[in-house]
Amino acid sequence: MPGRIAFSGLIVLFLIGLTACRASSPVSPTPTLPDVQAEEEAVYAALFEQTYNEPRMYVIQAETETHAMPQDLNTLLAYVQEGMASLQETTIENFKARNDTTYPLRPDMQLGRPYVLLTREEINQIFGLNTSGWDVFYTRYPNSPGLTRVSRVGFNSDYTQALVYIGTQSHWLAGAGYYVLLEKVEGQWKIIQEVMVWIS
């Protein structure tokens, strides 16, 4: 009987210790919406800076885009994943969740250079008139790299990896779109890999 009591006491002490360990385990705080927005803004700024050759301004579609219809996004992302060996599953799932529909880009982002956001209606007004749409565009927005479209950014669980779509059209038959993988290195977002998904 004394042996059983001692053994039972050991079990109780073990369970108390296990509970204490669980209670003291660090839990990553859930990022707030402003935190996520700030991180996304930092990704956009790094993406534009590392993609373009010193334009004076950016011209960006005001609504996000993935270059895929919602029903085709899984297929497109499977193709992208084949070309990105280090792309994490959590990053993909977060990208899907954050791009379930189109979203307006925030007009107060800090991207390192001046930029203008154009709605789809404004874009159609420029290019829907006649074949001189690009002349009109560059008259209004000289020294820009063209018209850029981006998705929302997908992150991994600890916000050290990011996936984003960027497509730029600079003339009728001059443009390309990429899915871009970035990693946070010493506090700075760096482009690690790109997968092209269209070219014209």
N, C-alpha and C positions, 0 to 999 in steps of 0.2 A: 504493500500500500504506500509506504513512504516513497518508494521509487516512482510509482505512478504520479504521486503529487508533485514530485520534483520535475518529472517529465512534462506534466501539464503546465507547471510554472514556466518552464523553458519555452513552451509553445506560446504562452501569453506574452512573455518578454519578446519573442521573435516577432509576433504580430504587432506589438506596440512599436518596436523598432522599425518594422516595414512601413507602418503608417506614418511614422515621423519622417522617414526618408522620402516618402511620397509627398508629404506636406512641404518639405524643404526643397524639393526639386524645382529648379527655375522654370517658370512658365513664360513663354514669349508673349508679350502683350499684343493684343489685336491692334493692328495699325488703324488709326482714325482716318476718316475721309480726307482731311487736309494733308495727312502724312502721305497717303497714296497719291493724291494729286501732285504734291511736291516732288515725289519720286518719279512720277510719270513725266512731269515737266522737265526734270533733269535728264531723263532718257531722251525726250524729244530734242532738247538742246544739244546733247552729245551726238545724237543721230544726225542732225542737220549739219553740225560743225564738221563732223568726220565724213560726211557724204558729199558736201558741196565745196567748190573751190572759191571760197571767199566772195559770195554774192553780197550785194549791198542790202538786199531785203529778200524775204521769203513771201511767196504767194501760196496760201494753203486753203484747200477746200474746208469750209467751216464745219462740215459733218464728217464723221469718221467713215472709213471704208476698209474692207478686207480683201477686195478683188475676188469675192466669191459670194454667191447667193447663200443664204443661211443653210439650205439643205445640202450645199456642196462644200461647206467649210471643212467638214471632217475629212473628206477626200483630199482637199488641198493641203491640210495640215499633215496628213499622212505622208504626202509627197515631200513636204518641207522637212519632216522629221527624218526621212531617209537621208537627207543631205546634211543633217546636223546631229552628229553622234552624241554631243554633250547636252542636247536639249532635254530638259527634265520633264517628266510627265506632269508634275504639278504646274509647271510653267504653261504647258499646253492647255491644261484644264482651266487655268485662270484666264488664259487668252480667250478661250471659248466663252466663258461666263461673262467676261467684260465686253465681248463683241457679239452679244446675242441679238443686237439690233444696231442701228446707227445712233451716234450720240453727237451732240454739239461740242466742238472744242471751246475751251474757255478763252475769252478774248483778252484776259489779263496775264497770260503766260509770259514768263521771262525766258526768251530763247537765245539771247546773246546778240541778236540783230533785230532790226525792225521787221515787222511782218504785217500782212493783211489777210484777213479771213474772208473768203468769198463763198456765198451760199450757192447752191446748185442753180437757183434762178438767175443769179448774177453771172455765173459761168455761162449759162445758156444764152443770156443776152449778148455776151461778148462773141461767142462762137456760132450762134445760131443765125446771125444776120447774113453773112456771106463768107467767101473763102479767104477774106482778109482778116479773119478773127485774130490770128496771131500777131498781125501788124498792130491791131487795136490793143491787144494784150501788152505787147512790149512798149507801146507808146505810153500806156498807163503805168506799167511796172517795169521800167528799164533796169537792166543789170540784175534781174532775178533769174534763177535757174529754170524758170518755167512754172507750171502749175503742179503743186504737190498735194498728194492725198495720203493720209496716214490712218492707221487703225488706232484703237486704244491699245495700251501696253499690257501684256500679260506678264505676271511675275511669278517666281517660285516662292516657296513658303517663307524664306528669310530675306527676300528682296535683294538677292545678289545676282539674279539672272533675269533677263527681260527679253521678250519676243515682241516684235512690232512689224507691221507691214508699212512700207513706204513705196509710193509710185510717183514718178515725175514725168510729165509730158512737156517737152520743150518746143515741139512743132507737130504738124499733122502726122508725120511719119518719123518722129524722133522721141523715143521715150522708153522707159523700162520700169518694172516693178519688182520689188524684192521683199522677202521676209528676212529680217535681220535679227541676229542673236547678239545680245550684249551681256557683258558681265561687269560687275562692280569690282574694280581693282584699286585698292588703297583709296576708297571713297569716291572714285571717279568711274563713270560708265564708259566702257570701251567696246567697240564693235569687234566681235570675235569671228563671226561667220555670216555669210549671206547666201540665200538661195533665190535665184531669179525665177519669177513665175510668169512674166510676160515681157515682150519686147516688141517695139514697132519701129 
